[in-house]
Amino acid sequence: MEETKAVSSSSNTTAKKKAKSKDGVFSKIADFFSGVKAEFGKIIWPTKDDIIKQTTAVVVVSAICCALIAVLDIVFEYGVNFITSIF
């Protein structure tokens, strides 16, 4: 009796595969968007405090990098001007 269940479930999956292969383009698109909707339900959105902390960190690091690049630019400009004034 168990063998018949295995055979019948096997034939059910084969029938499902055949039915799925005959699905149209619109059915596949609908399946895609239903999958997207399911994945969006799994997203854990950050809290307002997390966003504020992360934004502050990005702004501070950007300002530090900007200042570092400005200082290096001034130093290299001074160095190149010094070298060119010698020759």
C-alpha positions as CSV (number, residue, x, y, z in Angstrom):
1,M,0.0,0.0,0.0
2,E,2.9,2.4,0.7
3,E,4.3,1.7,-2.8
4,T,1.0,2.9,-4.3
5,K,1.2,6.1,-2.4
6,A,4.8,6.6,-3.6
7,V,3.8,5.9,-7.2
8,S,0.7,8.2,-7.0
9,S,2.7,11.0,-5.4
10,S,5.3,10.5,-8.1
11,S,2.7,10.8,-10.8
12,N,1.2,13.8,-9.1
13,T,4.6,15.6,-9.3
14,T,4.9,14.6,-12.9
15,A,1.5,16.0,-13.7
16,K,2.4,19.2,-11.8
17,K,5.6,19.6,-13.8
18,K,3.7,19.1,-17.1
19,A,1.0,21.6,-16.0
20,K,3.7,24.1,-15.0
21,S,5.6,23.7,-18.2
22,K,2.4,24.7,-20.1
23,D,1.9,27.8,-18.0
24,G,1.9,31.0,-20.0
25,V,4.1,34.0,-19.7
26,F,1.6,35.9,-17.6
27,S,1.4,33.1,-15.1
28,K,5.1,33.1,-14.7
29,I,5.1,36.9,-14.2
30,A,2.4,36.6,-11.6
31,D,4.4,33.9,-9.8
32,F,7.5,36.2,-9.9
33,F,5.6,39.1,-8.3
34,S,4.0,36.9,-5.7
35,G,7.5,35.7,-4.8
36,V,8.7,39.3,-4.6
37,K,5.8,40.1,-2.3
38,A,6.7,37.2,-0.1
39,E,10.3,38.3,0.1
40,F,9.3,41.9,1.0
41,G,7.4,40.4,4.0
42,K,10.7,39.0,5.3
43,I,12.6,42.3,5.3
44,I,13.4,43.7,8.7
45,W,13.4,47.5,8.2
46,P,15.7,49.6,10.4
47,T,14.2,51.7,13.2
48,K,14.4,55.5,13.1
49,D,17.2,55.5,15.7
50,D,19.3,53.2,13.6
51,I,18.8,55.3,10.5
52,I,19.8,58.5,12.5
53,K,22.9,56.8,13.8
54,Q,24.0,55.4,10.5
55,T,23.4,58.7,8.7
56,T,25.4,60.6,11.3
57,A,28.2,58.1,10.9
58,V,28.2,58.5,7.1
59,V,28.2,62.3,7.3
60,V,31.1,62.3,9.9
61,V,33.3,59.9,8.0
62,S,32.6,61.8,4.8
63,A,33.6,65.1,6.4
64,I,36.8,63.5,7.8
65,C,37.7,62.1,4.4
66,C,37.0,65.4,2.7
67,A,39.3,67.2,5.2
68,L,42.0,64.6,4.8
69,I,41.9,65.0,1.0
70,A,42.0,68.8,1.3
71,V,45.0,68.6,3.5
72,L,46.8,66.2,1.2
73,D,46.0,68.4,-1.7
74,I,47.5,71.5,0.0
75,V,50.6,69.5,1.0
76,F,51.2,68.1,-2.5
77,E,50.5,71.5,-4.1
78,Y,53.1,73.0,-1.7
79,G,55.6,70.2,-2.5
80,V,55.2,70.4,-6.2
81,N,55.5,74.2,-6.2
82,F,58.6,73.9,-4.0
83,I,60.2,71.4,-6.4
84,T,59.4,73.4,-9.5
85,S,60.7,76.6,-8.0
86,I,64.1,74.9,-7.4
87,F,64.6,74.0,-11.1
